[in-house]
Amino acid sequence: MTFTNSLIRLSGLLSLAASAQAAAYAVQDTFDQTNFFEGFDFFSGQDPTNGFVKYSSAIHANNASLAGYANNGIYLGVDYESVNPAGGRASVRVNSKASYTKGLFIADIAHQPAPACGQWPAFWTFGPNWPSSGEIDIIEGVNMDTNTTITLHTSKGCSFSKDSFSSGDCNAPGSGTTGCGAPTGNLQTFGTGFNEIGGGIYALEWTSQAIKIFFFPRTGPIPTDIASDTPDPTTWGAPAAQFSGSGCNIDEHFMNHQIVFDTTFCGDWAGKVFNDDPVCKAKANTKSTGMAACQAYVANNPADFKDSYWLINSVKVYSEGGALNKTTPKRFTS
């Protein structure tokens, strides 16, 4: 009799444990077509990556139809009409008002900027005093790239070994500008391949033990627990990229991240490798090379950027155990 009661009690404990695991992540913030621009600020300062771009204020982006709600999603585009725009091509960069430390971030994206010479789109997170608080690049590529490169940038003292999906010193070559990257090799993760299937879902799981990036193409299968707001990454299989191991104390190198979507042009990456892309090199003015060739091309070929837009269905942030480490800046009104 005692043995039977023990089994009953054990069964109950297992059920509770299963329920706790299923409810490990709880949704805290949802940004979609009902409130996205209430949760994100327009960055209109000088591009930190030295791009040939003029980031738009909210007022300019609205007046120029560079940002808004469309097709039940959030549209973030670029100027694809102006020839030789002074100071760079108009574009949009938005940063979340809140900052987060750890959690699960799920972005449902229908379209990302189509590949174009001189272009550099990205969906990423970063903290203050770059790179001391870290950066996580989820979607990123330049020029005619066909798949995303998932990259971390940090301050010194953070590296991952080859038993992880990625390896190397994330501060390389010493300033954090190179970081440690993991090319996915999946043509559906970026640009043309992504857009042809109607996009997909990216998920960043950030814990003290690991930083993992998952990708689920619209063609499926997409975990049903994502749609039901009860995500359980332990059931999703292998991530597209994982950064873990004893070489990096994640809690010391990653904190207080804002969520960012942007599209810039040329700059420290796309401009420097412009002539390395055979398609772009063939299109460039033969009298110029590198950064100059990139800027000249972007300035004179606006129609090439008609499909350089983000269409975001939603971004959701989940906390583990119901408590989110989030910082929202104080805002003062007159």
N, C-alpha and C positions, 0 to 999 in steps of 0.2 A: 504493500500500500504506500509506504514511504517512497519507494522507487517510482511508482506511478505519479505521485504528486510532484516529485522532482522533475519528471519528464514534462509535466504540464507547466511548471514554473519555467523550465528551460525553454520550452516552446514559446512562452509568452515573452521571455527576454529576447529571444531571437527575432520575434516579430517586431518588438520595439526597436531593436538594433537595425532591422531592415528599414523600418519607417524613418528612423533617424538618418540613415544613409541616403534614402530617397529624398529627404528634405534638407540635405546638407547645404544646398544653395537656395537662397530666397531672393526674389527680385527686389531691388531697392530703388533703382532709377530706370525709367523708360523714356527714351527720346524718339518720337516718331512724328508723323504729319500733323499731330495735334499740338505739339509743344517744342519741337526741336530747337527753334531759334530763341526760345526762352532759356534753354539750358546751355547754349553755346554763344560765345562772343566772336565777332569778326576781328581778326588780326589785320591791321592795315599799316603796320610798320615796315621797316626795311627787312627784306628777306635775309634771315641769318645764314642761308646757304649761298648768298651772293647771286641769286637768280636774276634773269632778265624778266622781271615781273613787277607789277604794281598791284599789291593786294588791296582789295576794295573794302571800304567801310560798309556797314549795313545799309546806309542810305544809298550809296552809289551802287552797291550790288543789287538792290531792289529796283532802282531806277533804270539800270542797264540790263535788267533781266538776267543777272548772273547768279542769282540765288532765289529760291522760293519753294513752294510746294507744287508738285506736279505728279500726275499718275499715282496718287496715293502715297507719294514718297517725298523725299527732300532732294531738290535739285541744286547742285553746286557746279557752275560752269565757268567758262573763260570767254574772253572777247575773241570771236572768230571772224570779225569783219574789218577791223582797223588795219591798215597797211602802215608800217613804220611808226608804231605807237611810241610816243616820247617816254623814255625811261623804262620801257618794258611792256609786255602784254598784260592787260588787266585780267585778274584771276581772283579766286576766293580761297582764303584759309580760315577755318573756324576751329577754336579751342573750347573745350568744355569749361564751363564756369567752375565746376567742382573738380577737385583733385582727389585721386584715389591711391591707396596703398593696399595692394593685393585684392583678390576677388576674381570673379568670372565675368568676362566682357564678351557679349555676343552681338555681332553686327550682321544684319540681314541686308545685303546689298544687291540691287538689281542690275546696276551698270557702273562701270568704272571707266576713266578716260581711256579711249582707244589708243593704241600705240601711234606715236607721231615723232618725227625727228625733232630733237630739242626739248622734248617734254619730260617732266619728272613728277608724277603723281605719287601720293603716299597716304596711307591710313596708319597712324602710329600713336604712341603715347610717350610722354617725357616729363621729367621733373625739373625743379628749379636748379640754378647754378650748374647748368650743363657742363660736362657729363656726370657730375658728382652724384646726381640723383637718378641717373640712368635714362635710357631710351629704349623702347621696344618698337621696332618697325615690323608691322604685320603685312601690309601690302605696299610694295615699293619696287620701282623699276624705272629705267630710263630709255629714251629713244625708242627703238623697235624691239625691246625685250619681250619675251614670250611667256615668262613665268616670274612669279614674285620671288624676291630674296628676303628671307626673314632674318633680321639682324638685331643684335643687341649692342648698345654703346654704354660704356661705364667709365668711372674713374679707375685708377690703377688698383691692381690687386684682385681682379676678377677674371678667371679663365675657366674654360670647360674642356674636359678631356674627350678623347675619341670614343669613349663608351656612350657619350651622348650623341644626339643627332648632329650637333655642331661641336666644333672644337676651336680652341685658340684663345688668345688674349683679347678681351673685349675692349681694352683701352688702346689696342694697336692702332698706329705706330707710336703711341705715347700721348696722344691728345684726344683719343676717343673717336677720331674722324673715320677710322676704318671699321672698328668694332669686330665682332665675330658673327659671321653670317652662315645661313643654311639655305642654299638654293633648293627650291622644291622640285624642280624638274617636271612639274605638272603644268601642262599647257592650259588647263582650265582655271588656274589660279590667278591669271593676270590677262589684262588687255583683251585681245580678240577672242581667245578661247573662252574666257570668262563671260564676255558679253553674248557670245553665240548661244550659250545655254541658259541665258536669262539670269546669270549671276549665281550667287550662292551665299552660304553663311560661313563667316569666320568667327572662331571663338578663341579667346586668350584666357587661359587659366594661369593665374599668378599666385603662387603660394611661397612659403619660406623654403620649400624643398625643390621647387622646379618652376620654370616658366615654359608653358606648353602652348603651341598654336595648333588648332584644328581647322580643317577646311572641309565643308560639305557642299558639293556642287548642287545646283538646282535640280539636276537630273536624278539626284538621290543616290542611295537612301540618306535622308536627313533624320536624325534621331527624333522620335516622337516626343521625347521628354523636353525638347527645346520648344516645340509648339505649345506644350502644356505648362510652360514656365516652371518645370520641375527638373532642370538639367542635372544629369549625373555623369560627369566626364569619365568616371571609372568604367562606364559601359560603352564608350565610344571607340574603343580600339586605339591603335597607334596614332599619335598626333603627326601632323605634317612636319613639325620641328619641335625639339625639346632641348632645353638648356638646364642641366642639373649636374650635381657632383660636388665634391669637397673643395674644388678650386675656387669657388665663389660663394661668399656669404650674401645671399640674395637680399636679405633684410637690410644689410649695410649699404648696398649699391643701388637699390631700386626703391623709390618712395615718392609719394605725393605727385602722381602723374595726372596730367590733363590728357584728354582724348583729342586727337587732331585729324582733320581731313584737309588736304591741300593739293593744289596743282601748281607747280612752279616750272620755270623754263631755264635751260642751260645750267648755269651755276657750277658749284663745286664738283658735281658728279656728271650730269648730262652734258654739260659743256666741255668738260675735260676729256670725255671719251667719245665725243661727237664723231670725230673722224675714224674712230675704231669700228664704228658700225658701217658695214659696206653700203647699206642702203642710203644712209645719211651722207656718207662721204660722196657718193655718186650724185646726190642732189645739191651738194654745197657749191657755193661760188669758188671756183678753182683758185682765185686770188687770195683767199683767206683760209685759215686753218683753225682747228681747236675752238676756243671760246668765241673768237670773232666770227668764224663760220657759223657757229650755232646761233648766235644772236642775229646775224644777218638773215639766216633762214627763217627763224621764228618771226622776225619783223616783217618779212616780205611774203609770207605764205599763210595768211590768216585762215583761209578755207580748210587747211589741213587740220584745224583744231575744232571743227564743228562738233565732232563726237568726243571732245575732251571734257566730259562731264561725269560727275558722280550722281547716281540716283539711289538713295539710301532708304530702305523701307523702315528700318528701326535700328537703334542701338540700345541694348539693355545691359545693365550692370547688376550683378548678383553678389550677395555677400554669403560667406560661409558661416553657418550657425546663426544667421539672422542679424549679425552685427557687422556693419560696414565701416571700415576705416576711411572716412571721407572728410575732406576739408572743403568747405564752401566759403569763399572770401566774403567779408562784410561789404555791403553796398550802402552808400549813403545817399539820401535824397535831400534836396533843398527845401 
